[in-house]
Amino acid sequence: MGSVSSKPSAVLWDMDGTLVDTEPYWMDAETALVQSYGGTWSHEDALQLVGSGLIDSALILQRYGVDMAPEAIVDHLTDEVAARLRADGVPFRPGARELLADLREQGIPTALVTMSMKRMALDVVSLIDFTAFDLVLGGDEVARPKPFPEPYLHAAELLGVDILDAVVIEDSLTGVRAGRASGAVTLGVPHIISLDGSDAHELWPTLDGRLTDDIRDLHSRFAKESTR
């Protein structure tokens, strides 16, 4: 590979739990759906779905008694979470909006790479009061979801950047595995699930107070390692 640039070629963001705190919305929707079929769905049950692909999550919900086709489960949950977002607004994770806005001001391309459906991701983006992303890639647009690297590899291809020169920001073990497998410098910002012992290049407890210079510094320290 050639020399690594002084700034990342792009920053690729996970959505649920990283950019926005929608995990409680998903958990509420899952709980109500399972209960409507006479089942029970605990917080611990919900944790196993964090960061998972939509169809994978639907198959688990079927095992808890939801008598619906996987695609119908995905549509139902997406509708419920989207309705909460429209009603309550975008619940940004601490520091996420500020970092995203600063990256845009600094001219660094950004992509939203989520396992949620594209239509829901577009709903979230439409509620942000500035042009936040050059690309939005939904979970229904890739054949192999996280933890496979395909979502991030595909996003880099669509942006026209080298994934080895990009930074991925993730909050789940599944997402961190996808980021590392893609070759990107992978930053873990834990939320509901601990990332201790994960393969993230670095863990930050929060994005609060972090700006583009912090991402540049992270990239400069680990990008060469990624190109080996």
C-alpha positions in Angstrom: 0.0 0.0 0.0 1.0 3.6 -0.4 1.5 6.0 2.4 -1.4 6.6 4.7 -2.9 10.1 4.5 -2.9 12.5 7.4 -6.6 12.2 7.8 -9.0 9.3 7.3 -10.5 9.0 3.9 -14.0 8.5 5.5 -15.6 7.9 8.9 -18.2 5.1 8.8 -20.8 5.2 11.6 -23.0 2.5 13.0 -26.4 3.9 13.9 -28.3 2.2 16.7 -26.4 2.7 20.0 -23.5 4.6 18.3 -25.0 7.6 16.6 -28.5 7.5 18.3 -29.7 5.9 21.4 -32.5 3.9 19.8 -31.8 0.6 21.5 -34.5 1.2 24.2 -37.0 1.8 21.4 -36.1 -1.6 19.8 -36.3 -3.3 23.1 -39.7 -1.9 23.9 -41.0 -2.9 20.4 -39.6 -6.4 20.8 -41.1 -6.8 24.3 -44.5 -5.7 23.2 -44.4 -8.0 20.2 -43.4 -11.1 22.1 -45.9 -10.4 24.8 -48.7 -10.0 22.2 -48.1 -13.7 21.4 -48.1 -14.7 25.1 -44.4 -14.9 25.6 -41.9 -13.1 27.8 -38.9 -11.0 26.7 -36.4 -9.8 29.3 -33.7 -7.2 29.1 -31.2 -10.0 29.0 -33.1 -11.6 26.1 -33.0 -8.2 24.3 -29.3 -7.8 24.8 -28.6 -10.8 22.5 -30.0 -8.9 19.5 -27.8 -5.8 20.0 -25.9 -5.3 16.8 -27.4 -8.3 15.0 -28.8 -8.4 11.5 -32.5 -7.9 11.2 -33.5 -11.3 9.9 -31.2 -13.0 12.5 -33.0 -11.1 15.2 -36.4 -12.0 13.7 -35.5 -15.7 13.8 -34.7 -15.4 17.5 -38.0 -13.7 18.1 -39.8 -16.6 16.4 -38.2 -18.9 18.9 -39.8 -16.8 21.6 -43.2 -17.4 20.2 -43.7 -14.7 17.6 -45.8 -16.4 14.9 -44.9 -14.1 12.0 -42.7 -14.4 9.0 -39.2 -13.0 9.6 -39.7 -10.2 7.0 -43.0 -9.3 8.7 -41.3 -9.1 12.1 -38.7 -6.8 10.6 -41.3 -4.5 9.1 -43.3 -4.4 12.3 -40.4 -3.5 14.5 -39.1 -1.0 12.0 -42.5 0.7 11.9 -42.7 0.8 15.7 -39.2 2.3 16.2 -39.7 4.8 13.3 -42.9 6.0 14.9 -41.1 6.6 18.2 -38.4 8.6 16.4 -40.9 10.8 14.7 -42.7 11.3 18.0 -39.7 11.9 20.3 -37.0 13.1 17.9 -33.5 11.8 17.4 -31.9 10.8 20.7 -28.3 11.4 19.8 -25.6 9.6 21.9 -23.5 12.1 23.9 -21.1 13.9 21.6 -22.2 12.1 18.4 -24.0 15.1 16.8 -21.1 17.4 17.6 -18.4 15.1 16.2 -20.5 14.3 13.1 -21.0 18.1 12.4 -17.3 18.8 12.9 -16.3 16.0 10.5 -18.6 17.5 7.9 -17.1 21.0 8.5 -13.6 19.5 8.0 -14.6 17.9 4.7 -14.2 14.3 5.8 -16.7 12.0 4.0 -19.1 10.2 6.3 -21.4 7.1 5.9 -24.1 5.6 8.0 -23.7 1.8 7.9 -26.6 0.2 9.8 -28.2 -3.2 10.1 -31.6 -1.4 10.4 -33.6 -1.1 7.3 -32.6 1.6 4.8 -36.0 3.3 5.2 -35.6 3.7 8.9 -32.0 5.0 8.6 -33.3 7.6 6.1 -36.0 8.6 8.6 -33.3 9.2 11.2 -31.1 11.1 8.8 -34.0 13.3 7.7 -34.5 14.4 11.3 -30.9 15.7 11.6 -30.7 19.5 11.0 -27.7 19.4 8.7 -26.5 17.3 5.8 -24.9 14.6 7.9 -23.9 11.7 5.5 -22.6 11.2 2.0 -24.0 7.7 2.1 -26.7 5.7 4.0 -26.4 1.9 3.7 -29.1 -0.2 5.3 -29.1 -3.8 6.5 -31.5 -4.8 3.7 -28.9 -3.7 1.1 -26.2 -6.3 2.0 -26.3 -10.1 1.6 -24.1 -10.8 4.7 -24.7 -8.5 7.7 -22.4 -7.6 10.5 -20.3 -9.3 11.9 -19.3 -10.0 8.3 -17.2 -7.1 6.8 -19.5 -6.7 3.8 -21.4 -3.7 5.0 -18.3 -1.7 5.6 -16.5 -2.9 2.5 -19.6 -2.1 0.4 -19.9 1.4 1.9 -16.2 2.2 1.2 -16.7 1.0 -2.4 -19.7 3.2 -2.9 -17.8 6.2 -1.4 -14.8 5.5 -3.6 -12.4 5.2 -0.7 -9.9 2.6 0.5 -11.4 0.8 3.6 -7.9 0.5 5.0 -7.8 4.3 5.2 -11.2 4.6 6.9 -12.3 4.8 10.5 -15.3 2.8 11.8 -17.2 3.8 14.9 -19.2 1.0 16.6 -20.9 0.2 20.0 -21.4 -3.6 19.7 -19.2 -6.6 19.6 -20.8 -7.6 16.3 -20.1 -4.3 14.8 -16.5 -4.2 16.1 -15.9 -7.6 14.5 -17.3 -6.3 11.2 -15.1 -3.2 11.3 -11.9 -5.1 12.1 -12.6 -7.7 9.5 -13.0 -5.0 6.9 -9.6 -3.7 7.6 -10.7 -0.3 8.9 -9.4 1.4 12.0 -12.1 0.4 14.4 -13.2 2.6 17.4 -15.4 1.1 20.0 -17.7 3.3 22.1 -19.6 1.0 24.4 -23.2 1.7 25.3 -25.4 -1.2 26.5 -22.8 -4.0 26.0 -19.3 -3.9 27.4 -16.6 -4.0 24.7 -13.8 -5.0 27.1 -11.8 -7.7 25.4 -13.2 -6.8 22.0 -10.9 -6.4 19.0 -11.4 -2.7 18.7 -8.2 -0.7 18.0 -9.3 1.6 20.8 -12.2 2.1 23.3 -13.5 5.5 24.2 -16.0 5.7 27.0 -17.9 8.4 25.2 -17.8 10.6 22.1 -18.6 13.6 24.3 -15.9 16.3 23.8 -14.3 14.4 20.8 -13.8 16.2 17.5 -12.1 15.6 14.2 -8.6 16.1 15.6 -9.2 13.1 17.9 -10.3 10.9 15.0 -7.2 12.1 13.0 -5.0 11.1 15.9 -6.7 7.7 16.2 -6.3 7.1 12.5 -2.6 8.2 12.4 -1.8 5.8 15.3 -3.5 2.7 13.9 -3.9 3.0 10.1 -0.4 1.7 9.3 -1.2 -1.4 11.4 -4.3 -1.9 9.3 -2.3 -1.9 6.1 0.0 -4.7 7.1 
